[in-house]
Protein backbone atom coordinates (compact mmCIF):
# COMPACT_ATOMS: atom_id res chain seq x y z
CA UNK A 1 0.00 0.00 0.00
CA UNK A 2 1.39 3.39 -0.99
CA UNK A 3 1.20 6.41 1.29
CA UNK A 4 -1.36 8.89 -0.11
CA UNK A 5 0.39 12.19 -0.99
CA UNK A 6 -2.15 14.20 1.02
CA UNK A 7 -0.90 12.51 4.18
CA UNK A 8 2.74 13.10 3.39
CA UNK A 9 2.19 16.76 2.50
CA UNK A 10 0.15 17.48 5.62
CA UNK A 11 2.50 15.68 7.99
CA UNK A 12 5.51 17.58 6.63
CA UNK A 13 3.63 20.89 6.89
CA UNK A 14 2.38 20.14 10.41
CA UNK A 15 5.85 19.17 11.63
CA UNK A 16 7.45 22.32 10.22
CA UNK A 17 4.77 24.55 11.73
CA UNK A 18 5.04 23.00 15.21
CA UNK A 19 8.83 23.25 15.31
CA UNK A 20 8.78 26.84 14.06
CA UNK A 21 5.99 28.10 16.32
CA UNK A 22 6.32 26.09 19.52
CA UNK A 23 10.01 25.17 19.63
CA UNK A 24 11.56 28.12 17.82
CA UNK A 25 13.60 25.83 15.56
CA UNK A 26 13.51 25.45 11.80
CA UNK A 27 13.54 21.95 10.39
CA UNK A 28 14.20 21.07 6.78
CA UNK A 29 13.48 17.89 4.83
CA UNK A 30 16.73 16.06 4.21
CA UNK A 31 16.11 13.26 1.71
CA UNK A 32 19.85 12.53 1.43
CA UNK A 33 19.81 11.07 4.94
CA UNK A 34 19.30 7.32 5.41
CA UNK A 35 15.57 6.65 5.10
CA UNK A 36 15.15 5.30 8.57
CA UNK A 37 16.67 6.10 11.96
CA UNK A 38 20.29 4.90 12.15
CA UNK A 39 21.15 2.00 14.42
CA UNK A 40 24.19 3.88 15.75
CA UNK A 41 22.24 6.52 17.63
CA UNK A 42 22.80 4.91 21.01
CA UNK A 43 19.93 5.98 23.17
CA UNK A 44 16.95 6.62 20.93
CA UNK A 45 13.69 8.45 21.71
CA UNK A 46 10.44 7.58 19.92
CA UNK A 47 7.39 9.74 20.68
CA UNK A 48 4.15 8.60 19.07
CA UNK A 49 0.46 9.43 18.87
CA UNK A 50 -2.04 7.18 17.11
CA UNK A 51 -5.10 8.38 15.24
CA UNK A 52 -8.34 6.63 14.30
CA UNK A 53 -11.50 7.44 12.39
CA UNK A 54 -11.68 8.06 8.67
CA UNK A 55 -8.09 6.85 8.62
CA UNK A 56 -6.21 4.92 11.30
CA UNK A 57 -2.51 4.97 11.95
CA UNK A 58 0.27 6.54 13.92
CA UNK A 59 2.59 9.55 13.87
CA UNK A 60 5.96 9.01 15.53
CA UNK A 61 9.00 11.24 16.02
CA UNK A 62 12.40 9.54 16.29
CA UNK A 63 15.50 11.32 17.58
CA UNK A 64 18.70 10.64 19.43
CA UNK A 65 18.71 11.39 23.17
CA UNK A 66 20.84 14.51 22.60
CA UNK A 67 18.42 15.84 20.00
CA UNK A 68 15.44 15.10 22.23
CA UNK A 69 17.10 17.10 25.01
CA UNK A 70 17.77 19.96 22.57
CA UNK A 71 14.11 19.98 21.51
CA UNK A 72 12.86 19.81 25.11
CA UNK A 73 15.22 22.60 26.17
CA UNK A 74 14.17 24.85 23.30
CA UNK A 75 10.52 24.17 24.03
CA UNK A 76 10.80 24.85 27.75
CA UNK A 77 13.33 27.68 27.63
CA UNK A 78 16.16 25.85 29.40
CA UNK A 79 19.64 24.76 28.34
CA UNK A 80 19.75 21.22 26.89
CA UNK A 81 22.34 20.15 29.48
CA UNK A 82 19.88 21.09 32.22
CA UNK A 83 17.06 19.01 30.74
CA UNK A 84 16.46 15.94 32.82
CA UNK A 85 13.09 14.46 33.70
CA UNK A 86 11.25 16.97 31.49
CA UNK A 87 12.30 15.36 28.21
CA UNK A 88 9.73 12.49 27.88
CA UNK A 89 6.79 14.78 28.65
CA UNK A 90 8.13 17.44 26.28
CA UNK A 91 8.64 14.95 23.44
CA UNK A 92 5.16 13.57 24.06
CA UNK A 93 3.79 17.09 23.76
CA UNK A 94 5.68 17.60 20.47
CA UNK A 95 4.15 14.39 19.10
CA UNK A 96 0.72 15.52 20.34
CA UNK A 97 1.08 18.91 18.66
CA UNK A 98 2.29 17.43 15.36
CA UNK A 99 -0.47 14.80 15.32
CA UNK A 100 -3.08 17.41 16.28
CA UNK A 101 -2.00 19.80 13.54
CA UNK A 102 -1.85 16.89 11.06
CA UNK A 103 -5.41 15.91 11.98
CA UNK A 104 -6.65 19.50 11.68
CA UNK A 105 -5.10 19.86 8.24
CA UNK A 106 -6.56 16.57 7.00
CA UNK A 107 -9.99 17.52 8.34
CA UNK A 108 -10.12 20.30 5.75
CA UNK A 109 -10.24 17.60 3.05
CA UNK A 110 -11.98 14.59 4.60
CA UNK A 111 -13.87 13.45 7.73
CA UNK A 112 -11.88 14.09 10.91
CA UNK A 113 -10.03 11.45 12.89
CA UNK A 114 -9.47 11.38 16.65
CA UNK A 115 -6.02 11.26 18.23
CA UNK A 116 -4.91 9.31 21.29
CA UNK A 117 -2.61 10.30 24.13
CA UNK A 118 1.16 10.30 23.41
CA UNK A 119 3.51 7.43 24.18
CA UNK A 120 7.26 8.03 24.59
CA UNK A 121 9.83 5.23 24.47
CA UNK A 122 13.47 5.84 25.48
CA UNK A 123 16.03 3.08 25.04
CA UNK A 124 19.19 1.91 23.33
CA UNK A 125 18.20 -1.42 21.84
CA UNK A 126 14.66 -1.60 20.56
CA UNK A 127 12.77 -1.75 17.29
CA UNK A 128 9.13 -1.05 16.52
CA UNK A 129 7.16 -3.65 14.56
CA UNK A 130 3.61 -3.36 13.32
CA UNK A 131 0.94 -5.68 11.99
CA UNK A 132 0.79 -6.49 8.32
CA UNK A 133 -1.34 -4.44 5.92
CA UNK A 134 0.21 -1.17 6.94
CA UNK A 135 2.06 1.47 4.97
CA UNK A 136 5.05 2.84 6.85
CA UNK A 137 7.19 5.76 5.72
CA UNK A 138 10.00 7.68 7.41
CA UNK A 139 10.60 11.33 6.59
CA UNK A 140 14.16 12.46 7.40
CA UNK A 141 14.64 16.06 8.54
CA UNK A 142 17.53 18.16 9.82
CA UNK A 143 17.33 20.62 12.69
CA UNK A 144 20.68 22.37 12.30
CA UNK A 145 23.19 19.53 12.45
CA UNK A 146 20.81 17.13 14.18
CA UNK A 147 18.65 14.46 12.55
CA UNK A 148 14.95 13.96 13.20
CA UNK A 149 12.76 11.29 11.62
CA UNK A 150 9.00 11.61 11.37
CA UNK A 151 7.29 8.29 10.85
CA UNK A 152 3.80 7.89 9.44
CA UNK A 153 2.07 4.54 9.64
CA UNK A 154 -1.28 3.95 7.95
CA UNK A 155 -3.44 0.90 8.50
CA UNK A 156 -5.26 -0.58 5.55
CA UNK A 157 -9.05 -0.57 6.12
CA UNK B 1 -2.99 40.95 35.94
CA UNK B 2 -2.95 37.46 37.46
CA UNK B 3 -3.62 34.70 34.91
CA UNK B 4 -4.70 31.16 35.81
CA UNK B 5 -3.21 28.60 33.39
CA UNK B 6 -5.15 25.31 33.38
CA UNK B 7 -3.66 22.35 31.49
CA UNK B 8 -3.02 18.73 32.44
CA UNK B 9 0.36 18.81 30.66
CA UNK B 10 3.04 20.41 32.82
CA UNK B 11 5.04 20.95 29.63
CA UNK B 12 2.23 22.91 28.00
CA UNK B 13 1.67 24.94 31.17
CA UNK B 14 5.35 25.85 31.12
CA UNK B 15 5.21 26.79 27.42
CA UNK B 16 2.20 29.02 28.03
CA UNK B 17 3.82 30.61 31.09
CA UNK B 18 7.06 31.20 29.14
CA UNK B 19 4.96 32.78 26.40
CA UNK B 20 3.14 34.99 28.92
CA UNK B 21 6.49 36.11 30.33
CA UNK B 22 7.70 36.98 26.81
CA UNK B 23 4.70 39.21 26.17
CA UNK B 24 4.81 40.94 29.55
CA UNK B 25 2.51 38.93 31.83
CA UNK B 26 4.53 37.52 34.72
CA UNK B 27 1.86 36.98 37.40
CA UNK B 28 0.26 33.57 37.04
CA UNK B 29 -1.21 30.58 38.87
CA UNK B 30 -1.46 26.99 37.66
CA UNK B 31 -3.97 24.13 37.77
CA UNK B 32 -3.80 20.71 36.13
CA UNK B 33 -7.52 20.26 35.38
CA UNK B 34 -10.85 22.02 35.67
CA UNK B 35 -11.55 20.83 39.20
CA UNK B 36 -8.23 22.23 40.42
CA UNK B 37 -9.03 25.37 38.48
CA UNK B 38 -12.31 25.82 40.36
CA UNK B 39 -10.46 25.35 43.66
CA UNK B 40 -7.81 27.87 42.64
CA UNK B 41 -10.44 30.44 41.71
CA UNK B 42 -11.98 30.07 45.19
CA UNK B 43 -8.67 30.73 46.94
CA UNK B 44 -6.77 33.09 44.65
CA UNK B 45 -7.42 36.49 43.10
CA UNK B 46 -7.49 35.62 39.40
CA UNK B 47 -8.08 38.16 36.63
CA UNK B 48 -8.04 35.93 33.53
CA UNK B 49 -8.12 32.22 32.67
CA UNK B 50 -6.26 30.34 29.93
CA UNK B 51 -7.47 26.74 29.76
CA UNK B 52 -6.97 23.59 27.72
CA UNK B 53 -9.98 21.55 26.59
CA UNK B 54 -9.05 17.88 27.00
CA UNK B 55 -8.21 17.24 30.65
CA UNK B 56 -9.01 14.49 33.18
CA UNK B 57 -11.51 14.94 36.03
CA UNK B 58 -13.06 18.13 34.60
CA UNK B 59 -12.67 19.19 30.97
CA UNK B 60 -12.05 22.74 29.87
CA UNK B 61 -15.61 23.15 28.61
CA UNK B 62 -17.08 21.91 31.91
CA UNK B 63 -14.65 24.18 33.76
CA UNK B 64 -15.82 27.21 31.77
CA UNK B 65 -19.46 26.33 32.50
CA UNK B 66 -18.59 26.21 36.20
CA UNK B 67 -16.82 29.57 35.95
CA UNK B 68 -19.85 31.16 34.24
CA UNK B 69 -22.28 29.64 36.77
CA UNK B 70 -20.48 31.24 39.73
CA UNK B 71 -21.35 34.88 40.54
CA UNK B 72 -17.80 35.43 41.83
CA UNK B 73 -16.11 34.33 38.59
CA UNK B 74 -18.65 34.67 35.78
CA UNK B 75 -17.15 37.99 34.65
CA UNK B 76 -13.60 36.62 34.12
CA UNK B 77 -12.19 36.59 30.58
CA UNK B 78 -11.47 33.02 29.44
CA UNK B 79 -9.23 31.94 26.55
CA UNK B 80 -9.21 28.32 25.43
CA UNK B 81 -5.93 26.97 24.01
CA UNK B 82 -6.41 23.56 22.41
CA UNK B 83 -5.68 21.30 19.45
CA UNK B 84 -9.45 20.96 18.86
CA UNK B 85 -9.89 23.02 15.71
CA UNK B 86 -13.16 21.77 14.25
CA UNK B 87 -15.88 24.36 13.74
CA UNK B 88 -18.27 22.45 16.02
CA UNK B 89 -15.64 22.46 18.78
CA UNK B 90 -15.26 26.23 18.55
CA UNK B 91 -19.04 26.68 18.61
CA UNK B 92 -19.30 24.43 21.69
CA UNK B 93 -16.59 26.40 23.49
CA UNK B 94 -18.23 29.71 22.64
CA UNK B 95 -21.60 28.37 23.84
CA UNK B 96 -19.94 27.37 27.13
CA UNK B 97 -18.76 30.96 27.57
CA UNK B 98 -15.21 31.19 26.27
CA UNK B 99 -14.18 34.71 25.19
CA UNK B 100 -11.49 33.68 22.75
CA UNK B 101 -10.04 30.57 21.20
CA UNK B 102 -6.47 29.63 20.22
CA UNK B 103 -5.61 26.52 18.21
CA UNK B 104 -2.21 24.96 18.97
CA UNK B 105 0.44 25.48 17.72
CA UNK B 106 0.49 29.19 18.48
CA UNK B 107 2.89 32.14 18.49
CA UNK B 108 3.39 34.69 21.28
CA UNK B 109 1.74 37.30 19.03
CA UNK B 110 -1.40 35.17 18.81
CA UNK B 111 -1.60 34.85 22.59
CA UNK B 112 -1.01 38.59 23.01
CA UNK B 113 -3.78 39.43 20.51
CA UNK B 114 -6.26 37.04 22.12
CA UNK B 115 -5.52 38.39 25.61
CA UNK B 116 -6.02 41.97 24.42
CA UNK B 117 -9.22 41.02 22.65
CA UNK B 118 -10.52 39.18 25.72
CA UNK B 119 -9.73 42.14 27.98
CA UNK B 120 -11.25 44.76 25.71
CA UNK B 121 -13.93 42.67 24.02
Interface residues (C-beta under 8 A of the other chain):
Chain A: X17 X18 X21 X22 X75 X76 X77 X86 X89 X90 X92 X93 X96 X97 X100 X101 X103 X104 X107 X112 X115
Chain B: X9 X10 X11 X12 X14 X15 X18 X83 X85 X86 X103 X104 X105 X106 X107
